[in-house]
Amino acid sequence: MVFWRKQPILKGYVSEIDRFLREFDHQSKASSVARGAEEAKYRELNALRDNSAAPQRSRVIWEDDQI
């Protein structure tokens, strides 16, 4: 049996970049103007998709009297 790992694995280790990214994600003003516009655009599109009502047809596609 070969033990090639001399140091134990640090399971609770958080790297500096991970700490930075976590802090960046939690900042409320991290979004730019363009990102805010994109979020508003997709918020509107999702509302239109989720809350849409199918248009009512004024007539039936088929009509029995033309047979």
N, C-alpha and C positions, 0 to 999 in steps of 0.2 A: 504494500500500500504506500503510495507516494503522496506526501502532503506538500504540494507546491505553493500553497497560500500560507504565507508567514504571518499575516495580520488578519484579525477577525473582520468579518463583514460588518460594517456599520449600517444597521437597518434603519436607524432613526436619523440618518444624515440628510440634511437639506443643503444643497449647494447654494452658492451666492446668487447664481443666475435664477434659480428656482425661487429664492426669497424675493428677488427683484421683480420677477414676473407675477408672483402672488400679490405683492404690494401694488403693482401697476394695475392689475385686474380689479383691485378693490377701490381704487381711486375713482371718485365720481366724475371728475373732470378729465378723464383719460381719453375721451372721445373728441375727435376733431369736428369741424363744421360739416365736412363731407360725410363723415360717418353718421352724424346726427341726421343729415338729409336722407341718407340711405336707410336708416332705421325708420324714419317717418314714412318713406316711400313704401317699404315692405309692411309696415304696420297698416297702412291704408289698403294695400293689396290683399293682405290677409283678412282684413275686415270685410272687404268686398267679396272675397271667396267664401268666408265662413258665414256671412249674414245675408247672402244673396237669396232672392226669391225668384223662382222661375217665372218668366213672363207668361201671362195668360194668353192663350191663343183665342182669337176671336171666332174661329171656325174650326170644324173638325177636318182633319186631313182627308178623310174619305167621306163621300156623301152617298147615301143609299139610293137616292133618286136618279142617279146617272147610270145605273146598271141596266 
